[in-house]
Amino acid sequence: MRPRRALLFMPGDSERKIRKAAALDVDVVIMDLEDGVAWNRKEAARETVVEALNALDFGRSERAVRLNPAGSGLEADDLKATIEGRPDAYVLPKVESPGQLIWLDDILNQIETRNGWTRGGIRILAIVETALGIMNLTEIAQASRRVDALMFGAEDLIGDIGGVRTRAGWEVFYARSKLVTTAAAYNLQAIDMVFVDLHDLAGLEIECRQAVEMGYQGKMAIHPRQVPVIQQAFSPSAEQVETARRLIEAYRQYQRSGSGVFVLDGKMVDAPMIRAAERILEKVESK
């Protein structure tokens, strides 16, 4: 699975902003047809996104398109208009049931078969941002083999449940924890919520560190200045990589000698620590 540390949203009706994002070396560029586009600009946004997909060089960045929600009456036209650009992934917002993902998966299967494209090549990233979506996370996570990631939409969720958004974030902590745990259970990536204060990069870094500690693999970004902070936070440090390599090498040596649990640098090492070290090295290798 490709790395998705920072996922940058850009309004689909702005060729200038999409072009800027394509040059940033961000893991994922999401061209937005939903919240970032006014109702009277939807058609123009679709045209701009297709032009960008066909004409721009995104480098190593994954090219994703956020559709309008299933049931909005716009999602089918969004897909029909943008599929000719063959994006790498579609982002489906406000996912509340597995049926919404099955709908998208079925249509993509038909399109790929008709065009002779690799079956399952276009991936799906699901944003869960309502109370019903949080309650149905287990079913959502198993809806389609195309789904690579669950993304946590805290801002919409707090509006849905009638709460008050705070910097501490305790009002969304249960949902945030449930999403990352569910993603891990079904071998999916967990992508953390947006940080809305564009000028507080120190606060963004703190929230990123918390997300890393919780087990998230990446975070949504709403401005280019957030990208370097996020991608650095979700990348292992040189010290972490070196420690992981030493641990794995020591583990292999002890395994060859017939030992299981062993001590390294004064600390007892067991299977969970080995798996954590392997994950650090997997992140380095996938970059």
Secondary structure, 3 states (H helix, E strand, C coil): CCCCCEEEEEECCCHHHHHHHHCCCCCEEEEECCCCCCHHHHHHHHHHHHHHHHHCCCCCCEEEEECCCCCCCCHHHHHHHHHHHCCCEEEECCCCCHHHHHHHHHHHHHHHHHHCCCCCCCEEEEEECCHHHHHCHHHHHCCCCCEEEEEECHHHHHHHHCCCCCCCCHHHHHHHHHHHHHHHHCCCEEEECCCCCCCCHHHHHHHHHHHHHHCCCEEEECCHHHHHHHHHHCCCCHHHHHHHHHHHHHHHHHHHCCCCCEEECCEEECHHHHHHHHHHHHHHHHC
